[in-house]
Amino acid sequence: MHTSNPIGRWALTAFTWVVAILFVFPLLWMVLTSFKEEADAYTDPPRLLFTPTLSQFAGILERGFLPYLGNSAFVTIVSTLLVLLLAVPASYALSIAPVPGTQGVLGFFLSTKMLPIVAAIIPLYVISQNIGLLDNVWALVILYTAMNLPLAVWMMRSFFLEVPKEMVEAARVDGAPLPVLLFRVILPVVAPGIAATALICVIFSWTEFFYAVNLTAAQAGTVPVFLVGFITSEGLYWAQLSAAALMASLPVMVIGWIAQNHLVRGLSMGAVK
């Protein structure tokens, strides 16, 4: 939008700031509440002036937050690596080297996202129990890999389609074998797209709740399961819950901040022909 009217520009800027503040306000309020005592978090009207404290964070660590954090980190990292390991060759085959039936394969990948997870939880629970994976982090690794793989293939296929065909043909004329073609010619071009795909898989795995709360207990619980413990019959512990939510959100926010350039470049690939 372009306007030569100074008042219009100021109005647009003010409106943009208001929208941005509305989106960021819940996060800011969570940060403020995490540094309050529990009594200060329950005041009505809310208390903006208070003495900051780290007692809530110490309490979170005493309640055993680190094992849940470790489980989430392990499941997220391993499942994301498996997704990339499987999605890269699949996306290459479905874009640069398509075979008969490619559209059918793409349709199959898409159809796997149409089944509500609640419809599959009972069979998954029984299978996990029978093979000894109930309350086991490897059950979540397998499920998160299967959950994110269709999305990763669809995203990365669009990135692979952006690779200039002339570059691929030149490498083939030079006699480059498939590993060299894939790792030295194609992957450097689609690296931002791969980074964006990996970040989205990390976010989906880190925040997944339904599988974790139904298939894990004391041994393999993840961060979202830990947060549920603050919902009791006595009500919500707002200050503790805010501190736990802040600690749970920090890893993803830091990763997103570090990879923001790759994320923007990756998500914009294929948007403009």
C-alpha positions as YAML, in Angstrom:
chain: A
units: angstrom
residues:
- id: 1
  name: MET
  ca: [0.00, 0.00, 0.00]
- id: 2
  name: HIS
  ca: [1.37, 3.40, -0.98]
- id: 3
  name: THR
  ca: [-0.02, 6.77, -0.04]
- id: 4
  name: SER
  ca: [1.37, 10.28, -0.47]
- id: 5
  name: ASN
  ca: [-0.80, 11.66, 2.36]
- id: 6
  name: PRO
  ca: [1.32, 12.11, 5.54]
- id: 7
  name: ILE
  ca: [-1.76, 11.63, 7.73]
- id: 8
  name: GLY
  ca: [-2.52, 8.38, 5.93]
- id: 9
  name: ARG
  ca: [1.03, 7.13, 6.44]
- id: 10
  name: TRP
  ca: [0.93, 7.96, 10.14]
- id: 11
  name: ALA
  ca: [-2.47, 6.30, 10.50]
- id: 12
  name: LEU
  ca: [-1.20, 3.17, 8.74]
- id: 13
  name: THR
  ca: [1.90, 3.09, 10.97]
- id: 14
  name: ALA
  ca: [-0.20, 3.53, 14.10]
- id: 15
  name: PHE
  ca: [-2.59, 0.78, 13.01]
- id: 16
  name: THR
  ca: [0.33, -1.55, 12.33]
- id: 17
  name: TRP
  ca: [1.77, -0.93, 15.78]
- id: 18
  name: VAL
  ca: [-1.60, -1.55, 17.43]
- id: 19
  name: VAL
  ca: [-1.99, -4.87, 15.60]
- id: 20
  name: ALA
  ca: [1.59, -5.87, 16.48]
- id: 21
  name: ILE
  ca: [1.06, -5.01, 20.16]
- id: 22
  name: LEU
  ca: [-2.18, -7.02, 20.25]
- id: 23
  name: PHE
  ca: [-0.34, -10.05, 18.88]
- id: 24
  name: VAL
  ca: [2.66, -9.68, 21.21]
- id: 25
  name: PHE
  ca: [0.68, -8.67, 24.33]
- id: 26
  name: PRO
  ca: [-0.08, -12.26, 25.53]
- id: 27
  name: LEU
  ca: [3.62, -13.11, 25.36]
- id: 28
  name: LEU
  ca: [4.58, -9.94, 27.23]
- id: 29
  name: TRP
  ca: [1.94, -10.63, 29.88]
- id: 30
  name: MET
  ca: [3.25, -14.19, 30.28]
- id: 31
  name: VAL
  ca: [6.78, -12.85, 30.80]
- id: 32
  name: LEU
  ca: [5.59, -10.32, 33.41]
- id: 33
  name: THR
  ca: [3.49, -12.89, 35.26]
- id: 34
  name: SER
  ca: [6.37, -15.36, 35.41]
- id: 35
  name: PHE
  ca: [8.33, -12.91, 37.57]
- id: 36
  name: LYS
  ca: [5.47, -12.35, 40.03]
- id: 37
  name: GLU
  ca: [4.60, -14.06, 43.27]
- id: 38
  name: GLU
  ca: [1.46, -16.15, 43.06]
- id: 39
  name: ALA
  ca: [-0.48, -13.61, 45.11]
- id: 40
  name: ASP
  ca: [0.49, -10.78, 42.75]
- id: 41
  name: ALA
  ca: [-0.63, -12.81, 39.73]
- id: 42
  name: TYR
  ca: [-4.19, -13.06, 41.08]
- id: 43
  name: THR
  ca: [-4.83, -9.36, 41.78]
- id: 44
  name: ASP
  ca: [-7.82, -7.65, 40.21]
- id: 45
  name: PRO
  ca: [-7.13, -5.23, 38.60]
- id: 46
  name: PRO
  ca: [-3.78, -6.66, 37.49]
- id: 47
  name: ARG
  ca: [-0.77, -5.27, 39.31]
- id: 48
  name: LEU
  ca: [1.79, -3.70, 36.98]
- id: 49
  name: LEU
  ca: [4.20, -2.58, 39.72]
- id: 50
  name: PHE
  ca: [5.63, -5.47, 41.71]
- id: 51
  name: THR
  ca: [8.92, -6.80, 43.04]
- id: 52
  name: PRO
  ca: [10.35, -9.26, 40.50]
- id: 53
  name: THR
  ca: [11.29, -12.69, 41.78]
- id: 54
  name: LEU
  ca: [12.90, -15.83, 40.37]
- id: 55
  name: SER
  ca: [11.18, -18.12, 42.85]
- id: 56
  name: GLN
  ca: [8.75, -19.42, 40.24]
- id: 57
  name: PHE
  ca: [11.59, -20.57, 37.98]
- id: 58
  name: ALA
  ca: [13.32, -22.25, 40.92]
- id: 59
  name: GLY
  ca: [10.06, -23.99, 41.77]
- id: 60
  name: ILE
  ca: [9.69, -25.22, 38.20]
- id: 61
  name: LEU
  ca: [13.15, -26.78, 38.28]
- id: 62
  name: GLU
  ca: [12.38, -28.39, 41.66]
- id: 63
  name: ARG
  ca: [9.25, -29.98, 40.20]
- id: 64
  name: GLY
  ca: [11.37, -31.91, 37.70]
- id: 65
  name: PHE
  ca: [11.15, -29.76, 34.58]
- id: 66
  name: LEU
  ca: [14.52, -30.79, 33.13]
- id: 67
  name: PRO
  ca: [13.62, -34.45, 32.36]
- id: 68
  name: TYR
  ca: [10.55, -33.28, 30.44]
- id: 69
  name: LEU
  ca: [12.69, -30.73, 28.62]
- id: 70
  name: GLY
  ca: [15.21, -33.43, 27.75]
- id: 71
  name: ASN
  ca: [12.48, -35.72, 26.41]
- id: 72
  name: SER
  ca: [11.08, -32.93, 24.23]
- id: 73
  name: ALA
  ca: [14.54, -32.04, 22.93]
- id: 74
  name: PHE
  ca: [15.39, -35.67, 22.12]
- id: 75
  name: VAL
  ca: [12.08, -36.41, 20.40]
- id: 76
  name: THR
  ca: [12.11, -33.15, 18.44]
- id: 77
  name: ILE
  ca: [15.72, -33.40, 17.24]
- id: 78
  name: VAL
  ca: [15.60, -37.09, 16.29]
- id: 79
  name: SER
  ca: [12.21, -36.91, 14.56]
- id: 80
  name: THR
  ca: [13.21, -33.79, 12.61]
- id: 81
  name: LEU
  ca: [16.45, -35.42, 11.44]
- id: 82
  name: LEU
  ca: [14.53, -38.52, 10.34]
- id: 83
  name: VAL
  ca: [12.00, -36.36, 8.49]
- id: 84
  name: LEU
  ca: [14.76, -34.56, 6.59]
- id: 85
  name: LEU
  ca: [16.57, -37.83, 5.88]
- id: 86
  name: LEU
  ca: [13.42, -39.28, 4.31]
- id: 87
  name: ALA
  ca: [11.94, -36.12, 2.78]
- id: 88
  name: VAL
  ca: [15.02, -34.99, 0.84]
- id: 89
  name: PRO
  ca: [15.28, -38.05, -1.46]
- id: 90
  name: ALA
  ca: [11.48, -38.30, -1.69]
- id: 91
  name: SER
  ca: [11.19, -34.66, -2.73]
- id: 92
  name: TYR
  ca: [13.99, -35.11, -5.26]
- id: 93
  name: ALA
  ca: [12.20, -38.11, -6.78]
- id: 94
  name: LEU
  ca: [8.86, -36.30, -6.90]
- id: 95
  name: SER
  ca: [10.20, -33.09, -8.46]
- id: 96
  name: ILE
  ca: [13.46, -33.35, -10.40]
- id: 97
  name: ALA
  ca: [13.24, -37.04, -11.28]
- id: 98
  name: PRO
  ca: [9.49, -37.79, -11.37]
- id: 99
  name: VAL
  ca: [8.25, -41.25, -12.30]
- id: 100
  name: PRO
  ca: [4.83, -42.54, -13.39]
- id: 101
  name: GLY
  ca: [2.41, -42.30, -10.50]
- id: 102
  name: THR
  ca: [3.95, -39.21, -8.95]
- id: 103
  name: GLN
  ca: [0.60, -37.46, -8.60]
- id: 104
  name: GLY
  ca: [-0.84, -40.52, -6.92]
- id: 105
  name: VAL
  ca: [2.02, -40.54, -4.42]
- id: 106
  name: LEU
  ca: [1.47, -36.85, -3.68]
- id: 107
  name: GLY
  ca: [-2.22, -37.52, -3.17]
- id: 108
  name: PHE
  ca: [-1.40, -40.34, -0.77]
- id: 109
  name: PHE
  ca: [0.89, -38.07, 1.28]
- id: 110
  name: LEU
  ca: [-1.86, -35.47, 1.45]
- id: 111
  name: SER
  ca: [-4.51, -38.04, 2.41]
- id: 112
  name: THR
  ca: [-2.51, -39.06, 5.48]
- id: 113
  name: LYS
  ca: [-3.14, -35.60, 6.97]
- id: 114
  name: MET
  ca: [-6.91, -35.97, 6.63]
- id: 115
  name: LEU
  ca: [-7.34, -38.61, 9.34]
- id: 116
  name: PRO
  ca: [-8.16, -37.02, 12.71]
- id: 117
  name: ILE
  ca: [-5.56, -38.11, 15.23]
- id: 118
  name: VAL
  ca: [-8.27, -38.82, 17.78]
- id: 119
  name: ALA
  ca: [-9.56, -41.58, 15.48]
- id: 120
  name: ALA
  ca: [-6.21, -43.35, 15.56]
- id: 121
  name: ILE
  ca: [-5.23, -42.95, 19.20]
- id: 122
  name: ILE
  ca: [-6.79, -46.23, 20.44]
- id: 123
  name: PRO
  ca: [-5.06, -48.44, 17.83]
- id: 124
  name: LEU
  ca: [-1.82, -46.56, 18.43]
- id: 125
  name: TYR
  ca: [-2.15, -47.05, 22.18]
- id: 126
  name: VAL
  ca: [-2.77, -50.79, 21.79]
- id: 127
  name: ILE
  ca: [0.12, -51.19, 19.34]
- id: 128
  name: SER
  ca: [2.49, -49.21, 21.58]
- id: 129
  name: GLN
  ca: [1.48, -51.32, 24.56]
- id: 130
  name: ASN
  ca: [1.94, -54.62, 22.69]
- id: 131
  name: ILE
  ca: [5.40, -53.79, 21.35]
- id: 132
  name: GLY
  ca: [6.66, -52.23, 24.57]
- id: 133
  name: LEU
  ca: [6.76, -48.62, 23.42]
- id: 134
  name: LEU
  ca: [4.14, -47.24, 25.77]
- id: 135
  name: ASP
  ca: [5.61, -44.39, 27.82]
- id: 136
  name: ASN
  ca: [8.70, -44.53, 25.60]
- id: 137
  name: VAL
  ca: [10.27, -41.61, 23.76]
- id: 138
  name: TRP
  ca: [10.80, -43.75, 20.66]
- id: 139
  name: ALA
  ca: [7.05, -44.09, 20.20]
- id: 140
  name: LEU
  ca: [6.83, -40.30, 19.96]
- id: 141
  name: VAL
  ca: [9.83, -40.20, 17.60]
- id: 142
  name: ILE
  ca: [8.07, -42.59, 15.21]
- id: 143
  name: LEU
  ca: [4.73, -40.79, 15.43]
- id: 144
  name: TYR
  ca: [6.21, -37.30, 15.05]
- id: 145
  name: THR
  ca: [8.23, -38.46, 12.05]
- id: 146
  name: ALA
  ca: [5.10, -39.87, 10.43]
- id: 147
  name: MET
  ca: [3.15, -36.74, 11.37]
- id: 148
  name: ASN
  ca: [5.61, -34.27, 9.85]
- id: 149
  name: LEU
  ca: [6.83, -36.26, 6.86]
- id: 150
  name: PRO
  ca: [3.89, -35.53, 4.48]
- id: 151
  name: LEU
  ca: [4.11, -31.79, 5.16]
- id: 152
  name: ALA
  ca: [7.88, -31.83, 4.72]
- id: 153
  name: VAL
  ca: [7.64, -33.68, 1.39]
- id: 154
  name: TRP
  ca: [5.07, -31.26, 0.02]
- id: 155
  name: MET
  ca: [7.05, -28.22, 1.15]
- id: 156
  name: MET
  ca: [10.43, -29.46, -0.03]
- id: 157
  name: ARG
  ca: [9.04, -30.61, -3.36]
- id: 158
  name: SER
  ca: [8.04, -27.01, -4.09]
- id: 159
  name: PHE
  ca: [11.58, -25.91, -3.19]
- id: 160
  name: PHE
  ca: [13.16, -28.56, -5.42]
- id: 161
  name: LEU
  ca: [10.97, -27.44, -8.32]
- id: 162
  name: GLU
  ca: [12.68, -24.03, -8.08]
- id: 163
  name: VAL
  ca: [16.11, -25.51, -8.89]
- id: 164
  name: PRO
  ca: [17.06, -24.42, -12.45]
- id: 165
  name: LYS
  ca: [16.85, -27.39, -14.79]
- id: 166
  name: GLU
  ca: [19.89, -26.11, -16.67]
- id: 167
  name: MET
  ca: [21.99, -26.51, -13.52]
- id: 168
  name: VAL
  ca: [20.87, -30.11, -13.07]
- id: 169
  name: GLU
  ca: [21.41, -30.93, -16.74]
- id: 170
  name: ALA
  ca: [24.89, -29.37, -16.72]
- id: 171
  name: ALA
  ca: [25.87, -31.48, -13.71]
- id: 172
  name: ARG
  ca: [24.58, -34.61, -15.41]
- id: 173
  name: VAL
  ca: [26.47, -33.80, -18.61]
- id: 174
  name: ASP
  ca: [29.64, -33.44, -16.53]
- id: 175
  name: GLY
  ca: [29.05, -36.97, -15.28]
- id: 176
  name: ALA
  ca: [28.14, -36.10, -11.69]
- id: 177
  name: PRO
  ca: [26.76, -39.16, -9.88]
- id: 178
  name: LEU
  ca: [23.52, -38.90, -7.94]
- id: 179
  name: PRO
  ca: [25.12, -38.23, -4.50]
- id: 180
  name: VAL
  ca: [27.24, -35.42, -5.94]
- id: 181
  name: LEU
  ca: [24.27, -34.01, -7.85]
- id: 182
  name: LEU
  ca: [22.10, -34.06, -4.77]
- id: 183
  name: PHE
  ca: [24.51, -32.88, -2.08]
- id: 184
  name: ARG
  ca: [26.79, -30.50, -3.99]
- id: 185
  name: VAL
  ca: [24.50, -29.04, -6.65]
- id: 186
  name: ILE
  ca: [20.89, -29.18, -5.49]
- id: 187
  name: LEU
  ca: [20.98, -28.99, -1.70]
- id: 188
  name: PRO
  ca: [22.99, -25.72, -1.55]
- id: 189
  name: VAL
  ca: [20.27, -24.10, -3.68]
- id: 190
  name: VAL
  ca: [17.36, -25.35, -1.57]
- id: 191
  name: ALA
  ca: [19.13, -24.98, 1.79]
- id: 192
  name: PRO
  ca: [16.86, -22.09, 2.92]
- id: 193
  name: GLY
  ca: [13.81, -24.21, 2.11]
- id: 194
  name: ILE
  ca: [15.22, -27.16, 4.04]
- id: 195
  name: ALA
  ca: [15.91, -24.87, 7.01]
- id: 196
  name: ALA
  ca: [12.33, -23.55, 6.90]
- id: 197
  name: THR
  ca: [10.96, -27.09, 6.70]
- id: 198
  name: ALA
  ca: [13.13, -28.21, 9.61]
- id: 199
  name: LEU
  ca: [12.03, -25.26, 11.75]
- id: 200
  name: ILE
  ca: [8.35, -25.99, 11.11]
- id: 201
  name: CYS
  ca: [8.89, -29.65, 11.99]
- id: 202
  name: VAL
  ca: [10.65, -28.57, 15.19]
- id: 203
  name: ILE
  ca: [7.74, -26.32, 16.17]
- id: 204
  name: PHE
  ca: [5.11, -28.99, 15.45]
- id: 205
  name: SER
  ca: [7.04, -31.66, 17.36]
- id: 206
  name: TRP
  ca: [7.88, -29.41, 20.31]
- id: 207
  name: THR
  ca: [4.29, -28.26, 20.81]
- id: 208
  name: GLU
  ca: [2.49, -31.55, 20.06]
- id: 209
  name: PHE
  ca: [0.27, -32.51, 22.99]
- id: 210
  name: PHE
  ca: [-2.32, -35.13, 22.06]
- id: 211
  name: TYR
  ca: [0.02, -38.05, 21.38]
- id: 212
  name: ALA
  ca: [2.28, -37.14, 24.28]
- id: 213
  name: VAL
  ca: [-0.46, -36.92, 26.89]
- id: 214
  name: ASN
  ca: [-2.06, -40.21, 25.81]
- id: 215
  name: LEU
  ca: [1.02, -42.34, 25.14]
- id: 216
  name: THR
  ca: [3.41, -41.18, 27.87]
- id: 217
  name: ALA
  ca: [3.41, -41.02, 31.65]
- id: 218
  name: ALA
  ca: [6.30, -40.57, 34.07]
- id: 219
  name: GLN
  ca: [9.20, -41.72, 31.89]
- id: 220
  name: ALA
  ca: [8.63, -40.13, 28.47]
- id: 221
  name: GLY
  ca: [6.51, -37.07, 29.23]
- id: 222
  name: THR
  ca: [7.28, -33.96, 27.21]
- id: 223
  name: VAL
  ca: [7.06, -30.27, 28.04]
- id: 224
  name: PRO
  ca: [3.37, -29.86, 27.05]
- id: 225
  name: VAL
  ca: [2.51, -32.75, 29.40]
- id: 226
  name: PHE
  ca: [4.47, -31.04, 32.18]
- id: 227
  name: LEU
  ca: [2.45, -27.85, 31.71]
- id: 228
  name: VAL
  ca: [-0.82, -29.70, 32.23]
- id: 229
  name: GLY
  ca: [0.27, -30.44, 35.80]
- id: 230
  name: PHE
  ca: [-0.46, -26.86, 36.74]
- id: 231
  name: ILE
  ca: [-4.17, -27.32, 35.99]
- id: 232
  name: THR
  ca: [-5.56, -28.62, 39.29]
- id: 233
  name: SER
  ca: [-8.92, -28.90, 41.02]
- id: 234
  name: GLU
  ca: [-7.87, -25.92, 43.11]
- id: 235
  name: GLY
  ca: [-7.48, -23.74, 39.99]
- id: 236
  name: LEU
  ca: [-4.59, -22.48, 37.94]
- id: 237
  name: TYR
  ca: [-1.25, -21.44, 39.39]
- id: 238
  name: TRP
  ca: [-0.80, -18.51, 37.03]
- id: 239
  name: ALA
  ca: [2.69, -17.42, 38.05]
- id: 240
  name: GLN
  ca: [4.13, -20.96, 38.00]
- id: 241
  name: LEU
  ca: [2.33, -21.77, 34.76]
- id: 242
  name: SER
  ca: [3.65, -18.60, 33.13]
- id: 243
  name: ALA
  ca: [7.20, -19.38, 34.27]
- id: 244
  name: ALA
  ca: [6.95, -22.94, 32.94]
- id: 245
  name: ALA
  ca: [5.44, -21.76, 29.66]
- id: 246
  name: LEU
  ca: [8.22, -19.18, 29.26]
- id: 247
  name: MET
  ca: [10.91, -21.81, 29.86]
- id: 248
  name: ALA
  ca: [9.15, -24.15, 27.44]
- id: 249
  name: SER
  ca: [8.88, -21.47, 24.75]
- id: 250
  name: LEU
  ca: [12.42, -20.14, 24.96]
- id: 251
  name: PRO
  ca: [14.14, -22.93, 22.96]
- id: 252
  name: VAL
  ca: [11.76, -22.57, 20.02]
- id: 253
  name: MET
  ca: [11.90, -18.76, 20.12]
- id: 254
  name: VAL
  ca: [15.71, -18.80, 20.18]
- id: 255
  name: ILE
  ca: [15.89, -21.26, 17.28]
- id: 256
  name: GLY
  ca: [13.35, -19.22, 15.32]
- id: 257
  name: TRP
  ca: [15.27, -16.01, 15.96]
- id: 258
  name: ILE
  ca: [18.54, -17.57, 14.84]
- id: 259
  name: ALA
  ca: [16.99, -19.11, 11.71]
- id: 260
  name: GLN
  ca: [14.66, -16.24, 10.83]
- id: 261
  name: ASN
  ca: [16.58, -15.26, 7.69]
- id: 262
  name: HIS
  ca: [16.53, -18.82, 6.38]
- id: 263
  name: LEU
  ca: [12.87, -19.11, 7.34]
- id: 264
  name: VAL
  ca: [11.84, -16.01, 5.38]
- id: 265
  name: ARG
  ca: [13.92, -17.01, 2.36]
- id: 266
  name: GLY
  ca: [12.69, -20.57, 2.49]
- id: 267
  name: LEU
  ca: [8.99, -19.75, 2.82]
- id: 268
  name: SER
  ca: [9.28, -17.21, -0.01]
- id: 269
  name: MET
  ca: [10.78, -19.78, -2.42]
- id: 270
  name: GLY
  ca: [8.26, -20.62, -5.09]
- id: 271
  name: ALA
  ca: [6.04, -17.66, -4.21]
- id: 272
  name: VAL
  ca: [7.14, -15.59, -7.20]
- id: 273
  name: LYS
  ca: [7.77, -17.08, -10.60]
...
